[in-house]
Amino acid sequence: MRIEDAIKLKQNTYQKEQPEKSSTQSTEVLAQLKTAVKQVILEAFREDQNLFTNEPKIRTMVRKQVDYATEGDYSHLLLSVDEKQAIIEDLIQALTGFGVIDPFLKDPCITEIMINGKDNIFIEKNGRLTRALSENGIPLVFEQEKDLLNLIEKIVAPINRKIDESDPIVDARLPDGSRVNAVIRPISLEGPIITIRKFPENPYTMDQLISLGALTHEVAEWLETLVKARYNIVVSGGTGSGKTTFLNALSMFVPARERIITVEDAAELKVNHIENLVRLETRSPNMENKGAISIRDLVRTALRMRPDRIIVGEVRGGEALDMLQAMNTGHDGSLTTGHANSSHDMLSRLETMVLMSGLELPLPAIRRQIASAVEFIVQLGRMRDGSRKVIQISEVKGVSNGEVECTDLFKWKTYGTYADGSIKGSLEPVATSIVQTEKWDSLGVSQPINHFLLLEHGVKL
C-alpha cells in the first residue's frame, strides 16, 4: 500500500464523520510536506551541485527535515515511525533518482521516454510506443508540474546549463550517456516536455543486429570487408532509425591496431576494442553563453591528432566540409552518420551542409569534394512494425554531367506482413558491378568486391 493510501485510511478512521473530505485533505497535506522538504534540499543543491551524488548526505538531510516537519506544522498527520520512513524513502528516490520514470531508465528494453507535461508519459519499448503504466496498469503521472521542473533542473545543473522563461529549451545528457531534450513554458503549452533517448550500456554487435533482422549475415560480412579496406562510409536515415547503433556496430570492424578519434555531440559510441582511442565531445555554452565547443571545432582538432580514421557521430552543419576534407586528406576509412530519407537525399544534404560552413564554394567544387570523399552510403529505415533495417546500400561513383553519380547496390523490398504484424521482406541486390574496387583489391581479399552481388543474381563464378 502506498504511504498516501495508508494515511488516507488512518485519517478516515479518526474522522468518520467526513471521510471523503479528510482523505482528500490528508493527501494534499502530505504533498505539501514532501514539497516543503524537497524545497529545502533543492535550495542546498543550488549551493552544492555535487549534493545529489552524495546519497548518505541527502538521506541525513531528508530525515532531519521530515522529523522537523512532522513534529511541527505537520504533526496532525499522526505518522508512525514506519510511515515516516516510507516518506523519507519516497523523497530520497525522487531526489537522487528520476521519480516515476526511474524504472524505465533501468529497463534495457525501453529506448525512448517521452514526458508531455505532468499527466502524460509515454515510452518506446521493442519499437512500439505505449503509455507508461504502473505495475497495476494505472497511467503514471507526476504529482505536480514543479516536480518536472525540478527533474529538469537536476539533469541540466551538472553540465552547467540552465533553463528558464528566457531560455526555455535545453539539450543535455544523463550520466549513462542518454540524450535529453527539455522544453518548458511559454514555448511548451502543455507544461514541461522531456524527451530522453536511451542507449544500451553494451552496444549492439553486428551479430545481434543480424539476429534482429536488420540485415543478413552475407551483407554484414561484405560491409565488414569494406570497413577493413578503409572505404569512407556514411550511414544515413531518419530520426530513430538506428544510425548511431549501426555506426557503433560498423566501428567494431575497425582493426584494433589503428588510432581512432571519435567526435560526438553526446558521447554515445563505445569502440571498446580500440586501445589507441581518443573520444571528443562537444560542449554547450555556459550560463553566460560562452565557452561553446562545436563539432566543427572538434573535427579540426582531430585532424591535428594524427588519426588513422575519424568517426563523427553525426554531421548536421558546416562540419560536413571538414569531414569531407578529412576523408580526402589521408584519413581513409572514416565513418559518419547523417539525417536523410534515402542515399540520394544524403548527397543533397551534404551539399546543403557544406554551404552552411560559411565558405562561398561553387557547387561544382562541393560536388567534386563529395564524390571523391564518400564511397558508400548505407541507408537505414524504421519500418511500420517498429523494427530498424538496412533498406538501401549505394555506391558513389563520381561526378557525371555536373551531378554526383550514385548507384544503388542493394534495396529493401517488402512482400507483406506476418501474422504477428512484423514486416516480411528482404534486402535485394539491384546491381551487378561496383566501380570502387581499388581498396578492396589492395586488402588482398580472395573474392572480388562484386562476388557477393553476382552470386545473389545467380551468376556462376
C-alpha positions in Angstrom: 0.0 0.0 0.0 1.3 3.5 -0.9 2.1 5.8 2.0 -0.6 8.2 0.7 -3.3 5.5 0.9 -2.2 4.4 4.3 -2.6 7.9 5.7 -5.9 8.3 4.0 -7.1 5.2 5.8 -5.9 6.4 9.1 -7.5 9.8 8.7 -10.8 8.2 7.8 -10.6 6.2 11.0 -10.1 9.3 13.1 -12.6 11.4 11.2 -15.5 9.1 10.3 -18.0 12.0 10.0 -16.3 13.4 6.9 -14.2 10.6 5.5 -14.0 11.8 1.9 -13.1 15.4 2.8 -10.5 14.3 5.4 -9.0 11.8 3.0 -8.5 14.4 0.3 -7.1 16.9 2.8 -4.6 14.4 4.2 -3.3 13.7 0.7 -2.9 17.4 0.0 -1.1 18.0 3.3 1.2 15.0 2.6 2.1 16.5 -0.8 2.7 19.9 0.9 5.0 18.2 3.4 7.0 16.5 0.6 7.2 19.7 -1.4 8.5 21.6 1.7 11.2 19.1 2.3 12.2 19.0 -1.4 12.4 22.7 -1.5 14.9 22.8 1.4 17.1 20.1 -0.3 16.9 21.8 -3.7 18.0 25.1 -2.1 21.0 23.2 -0.7 21.6 21.7 -4.1 21.9 25.2 -5.7 24.8 25.8 -3.3 26.4 22.4 -3.7 25.8 20.8 -7.2 27.6 17.6 -6.1 24.9 17.0 -3.5 22.8 14.6 -5.5 25.8 12.3 -5.9 26.2 12.0 -2.1 23.2 9.8 -1.1 24.3 9.5 2.6 24.3 13.3 3.0 20.9 13.6 1.3 19.5 10.9 3.5 20.6 12.7 6.6 19.2 16.0 5.4 15.9 14.5 4.4 15.5 12.6 7.7 16.2 15.8 9.6 13.7 17.8 7.6 11.0 15.2 7.8 11.4 14.9 11.6 11.3 18.7 12.0 8.2 19.0 9.8 6.2 16.1 11.5 7.0 17.4 14.9 5.8 20.9 14.0 3.5 22.1 11.2 2.5 18.5 10.1 2.2 16.8 13.5 -1.6 16.3 12.9 -0.8 13.7 10.2 -0.2 11.3 13.1 2.6 9.4 11.3 4.1 6.3 12.7 7.9 5.5 12.5 7.3 3.2 9.6 5.2 5.8 7.7 7.8 8.5 8.3 10.4 6.1 6.9 8.3 5.4 3.8 8.1 9.2 3.2 11.8 9.5 3.6 12.5 6.7 1.1 10.0 8.3 -1.4 11.8 11.7 -1.1 15.2 10.1 -1.5 14.1 8.3 -4.5 12.6 11.5 -6.0 15.8 13.5 -5.2 18.5 11.0 -6.1 16.7 9.2 -8.9 14.3 10.4 -11.6 11.0 10.0 -9.9 8.3 7.8 -11.6 10.5 7.3 -14.7 13.3 5.6 -12.8 12.2 2.1 -13.6 12.1 2.9 -17.3 15.6 4.3 -17.3 16.8 1.0 -15.8 14.8 -1.2 -18.3 17.1 -2.1 -21.2 14.2 -2.9 -23.5 13.0 0.8 -23.3 14.7 3.0 -25.8 12.8 6.3 -25.5 10.9 8.1 -22.7 8.6 11.0 -23.6 7.0 13.2 -20.9 4.3 15.5 -22.3 3.5 17.5 -19.2 2.9 16.0 -15.8 0.0 13.8 -16.8 1.2 12.1 -20.0 4.2 9.8 -20.0 4.9 7.6 -23.0 7.7 5.0 -23.6 9.0 3.2 -26.7 9.6 -0.5 -25.9 10.7 -3.0 -28.5 9.9 -0.4 -31.2 6.4 0.3 -30.1 5.0 3.4 -28.4 2.8 2.9 -25.4 1.6 5.0 -22.4 3.7 4.4 -19.3 1.8 2.3 -16.8 2.4 1.2 -13.2 2.5 -2.5 -12.2 -1.2 -2.3 -11.6 -1.9 -0.9 -15.1 -2.6 2.6 -14.0 -1.1 5.5 -16.1 1.9 7.0 -14.4 1.9 10.8 -13.7 4.0 13.3 -11.9 2.3 14.8 -8.8 2.7 18.4 -9.9 4.4 20.4 -12.6 7.0 21.6 -10.2 8.3 18.0 -9.9 9.0 18.0 -13.6 10.8 21.4 -13.4 12.9 20.0 -10.5 13.8 17.0 -12.6 14.9 19.1 -15.5 17.0 21.3 -13.2 18.6 18.2 -11.7 19.5 16.9 -15.2 21.0 20.2 -16.5 22.8 21.5 -13.5 25.7 19.1 -13.5 26.6 20.2 -17.1 26.4 23.9 -16.2 23.3 24.6 -18.1 20.1 26.5 -17.1 16.5 26.6 -18.3 14.0 29.3 -17.6 11.5 31.5 -19.4 14.2 33.5 -21.1 15.9 30.3 -22.3 13.2 27.6 -22.4 14.9 24.9 -24.5 17.9 22.8 -23.4 19.8 19.8 -24.6 21.6 17.7 -22.1 22.6 14.1 -21.3 22.4 11.7 -18.3 25.4 10.2 -16.7 24.8 6.9 -18.7 25.0 8.9 -22.0 21.3 9.1 -22.7 20.3 12.2 -24.7 17.8 14.6 -23.1 15.8 17.4 -24.7 13.7 19.6 -22.4 11.2 22.4 -23.3 9.2 24.4 -20.8 6.6 27.2 -20.8 6.0 29.5 -22.6 7.3 27.6 -25.6 5.5 24.4 -24.5 1.8 25.0 -24.0 1.2 21.7 -22.1 3.9 22.3 -19.5 7.4 20.9 -19.2 8.3 18.4 -22.0 11.1 16.0 -21.6 12.4 13.5 -24.3 15.0 11.0 -23.3 16.7 8.8 -25.8 18.4 5.9 -24.2 21.4 3.9 -25.5 22.3 0.4 -24.4 25.1 0.0 -21.8 26.6 -2.7 -24.0 26.1 -1.6 -27.6 24.6 -3.9 -30.2 27.1 -6.0 -32.2 26.6 -6.7 -35.8 25.7 -10.3 -35.0 22.9 -9.0 -32.7 21.6 -6.7 -35.5 21.6 -9.7 -37.8 19.5 -11.7 -35.3 17.1 -8.8 -35.1 16.7 -8.9 -38.8 18.4 -5.5 -39.6 20.5 -7.2 -42.3 21.7 -10.6 -43.5 24.9 -12.3 -42.4 26.2 -12.1 -46.0 25.6 -8.3 -46.3 27.3 -7.8 -42.8 30.4 -9.7 -43.9 30.6 -7.6 -47.1 30.3 -4.4 -45.1 33.0 -5.7 -42.7 35.4 -6.0 -45.6 34.5 -2.5 -46.8 35.4 -1.1 -43.3 38.7 -3.1 -43.2 39.6 -2.0 -46.7 39.2 1.6 -45.4 36.3 2.8 -47.6 34.7 6.0 -46.4 31.1 5.2 -45.4 28.1 7.4 -44.5 25.3 5.9 -42.5 22.1 7.8 -43.2 18.5 7.5 -42.1 15.6 9.3 -40.4 15.2 10.1 -36.7 15.1 6.9 -34.6 16.2 4.7 -37.5 19.2 3.3 -35.6 22.0 5.3 -37.2 24.2 5.6 -34.1 23.6 1.9 -33.2 24.6 0.8 -36.7 27.6 3.1 -36.7 28.8 1.6 -33.5 28.5 -1.9 -34.9 30.4 -0.9 -38.0 33.1 0.7 -35.9 33.8 -2.7 -34.3 35.2 -3.9 -37.6 38.0 -1.3 -37.5 41.3 -3.1 -36.9 42.4 -2.8 -33.2 45.9 -1.6 -34.1 44.7 1.7 -35.6 44.4 5.1 -33.9 40.8 6.3 -33.9 39.4 9.7 -33.0 35.6 9.9 -32.3 33.8 13.2 -32.4 30.3 13.4 -31.0 27.6 15.8 -29.7 26.9 13.4 -26.8 29.3 10.6 -26.1 27.3 7.5 -27.3 29.8 5.5 -29.3 31.6 2.7 -27.5 34.5 1.4 -29.6 35.8 -0.8 -26.8 38.3 -2.9 -28.8 40.5 0.0 -29.8 43.4 0.7 -27.4 44.6 3.9 -29.2 41.3 5.7 -28.9 40.6 9.4 -28.3 37.0 10.4 -27.6 36.0 14.1 -28.1 32.6 15.6 -27.1 31.1 19.0 -27.8 30.4 21.5 -25.1 27.4 23.7 -24.9 27.7 27.4 -23.9 27.6 28.1 -20.2 25.1 30.4 -18.4 26.9 33.4 -19.8 26.6 31.9 -23.4 30.3 31.4 -23.6 32.7 28.5 -24.0 30.8 26.5 -26.6 32.9 23.9 -28.5 31.2 22.7 -31.7 31.5 19.5 -33.8 33.4 21.6 -36.4 36.0 22.7 -33.8 36.5 19.1 -32.7 36.9 17.8 -36.3 39.6 20.4 -36.9 41.3 19.4 -33.7 41.1 15.7 -34.5 42.9 16.3 -37.8 46.0 17.5 -35.7 46.0 14.4 -33.6 47.4 12.0 -36.2 44.3 9.8 -36.6 44.1 6.8 -38.8 40.4 7.3 -39.0 37.9 9.8 -37.7 34.4 8.7 -36.7 31.9 11.6 -36.4 28.7 10.7 -34.5 26.6 12.9 -36.8 27.2 15.7 -39.3 24.4 18.2 -39.4 26.0 21.5 -40.3 29.2 23.2 -41.6 31.4 20.4 -40.0 30.4 18.3 -43.1 33.0 20.2 -45.1 35.7 19.4 -42.5 34.7 15.8 -42.5 34.9 15.6 -46.3 38.3 17.2 -46.3 39.4 14.6 -43.7 38.3 11.8 -45.9 40.1 13.4 -48.8 43.4 14.0 -47.0 44.7 10.6 -45.9 42.1 9.6 -43.4 40.5 6.8 -45.4 38.0 4.6 -43.7 36.4 7.4 -41.8 32.7 6.9 -40.8 29.9 9.3 -40.0 26.1 9.5 -40.0 23.5 12.0 -41.3 19.8 12.6 -41.5 18.2 11.8 -44.9 15.3 9.8 -46.4 17.5 8.0 -48.9 21.1 7.5 -50.1 20.5 10.0 -52.9 18.9 12.6 -50.5 22.0 12.2 -48.3 24.2 13.6 -51.1 21.9 16.6 -51.4 22.0 17.1 -47.6 25.8 17.0 -47.7 25.8 19.8 -50.3 23.5 21.9 -48.1 25.6 21.3 -45.0 28.8 22.3 -46.8 27.1 25.5 -47.8 26.3 26.1 -44.1 30.1 26.2 -43.4 30.1 29.9 -44.5 32.7 29.4 -47.2 31.4 30.5 -50.6 32.4 27.4 -52.6 31.0 26.9 -56.0 28.5 24.0 -56.3 30.7 22.0 -58.8 33.6 22.1 -56.3 31.4 20.9 -53.5 30.1 18.0 -55.6 33.7 17.0 -56.6 34.6 17.0 -52.9 31.6 14.8 -52.0 32.3 12.4 -54.9 35.9 11.9 -54.1 35.4 11.6 -50.3 32.2 9.5 -49.8 32.4 6.0 -51.4 29.4 4.1 -49.9 26.1 5.2 -48.2 24.2 2.8 -46.0 20.6 3.8 -45.6 18.6 2.7 -42.5 14.8 2.8 -42.1 12.3 2.3 -39.3 9.6 0.0 -40.5 5.8 0.1 -39.7 6.3 -2.7 -37.1 8.9 -0.6 -35.2 11.9 -2.7 -36.5 15.0 -1.0 -37.9 16.5 -2.3 -41.1 19.2 -1.6 -43.7 16.9 -0.6 -46.6 19.5 0.7 -49.2 23.2 0.5 -49.9 24.6 2.8 -52.6 27.9 3.4 -54.2 29.1 7.0 -55.0 30.8 6.7 -58.4 31.9 10.2 -59.2 30.6 13.3 -61.0 28.7 12.9 -64.2 27.1 15.8 -66.1 27.7 18.1 -63.2 25.8 15.8 -60.7 27.2 13.3 -58.2 26.5 9.9 -59.6 25.1 7.4 -57.0 24.1 3.8 -57.9 22.0 1.6 -55.7 23.7 -1.8 -54.9 21.0 -3.2 -52.6 17.4 -2.1 -51.9 14.8 -3.3 -49.5 11.7 -5.0 -50.9 8.6 -5.5 -48.8 6.4 -8.6 -49.6 3.8 -8.1 -46.9 3.4 -8.8 -43.2 3.4 -11.9 -41.0 0.6 -12.9 -38.7 2.1 -11.0 -35.8 2.3 -7.8 -37.8 6.0 -7.9 -38.5 7.3 -6.8 -41.9 8.0 -9.5 -44.5 10.7 -8.6 -47.0 14.4 -8.7 -47.8 17.4 -6.6 -48.9 17.9 -7.5 -52.5 20.8 -6.7 -54.9 19.9 -4.3 -57.8 23.3 -4.0 -59.4 26.0 -6.5 -60.6 29.1 -4.4 -60.6 31.0 -1.9 -58.4 33.4 0.8 -59.6 35.3 1.4 -56.4 37.5 -1.8 -56.5 41.0 -0.5 -55.7 40.9 -0.5 -51.9 39.2 -3.9 -51.9 41.9 -5.4 -54.2 44.7 -3.8 -52.1 43.4 -5.6 -49.0 44.2 -8.9 -50.7 40.7 -10.4 -50.3 40.4 -13.7 -52.3 37.0 -12.9 -53.7 36.4 -9.8 -55.8 34.2 -7.0 -54.5 31.4 -7.9 -56.9 31.4 -11.6 -55.8 28.5 -11.4 -53.4 26.4 -9.3 -55.8 26.9 -11.7 -58.7 26.1 -14.7 -56.5 22.9 -13.1 -55.4 22.0 -12.5 -59.0 22.5 -16.2 -59.7 25.7 -15.7 -61.8 28.0 -18.7 -61.7 31.6 -17.9 -60.8 
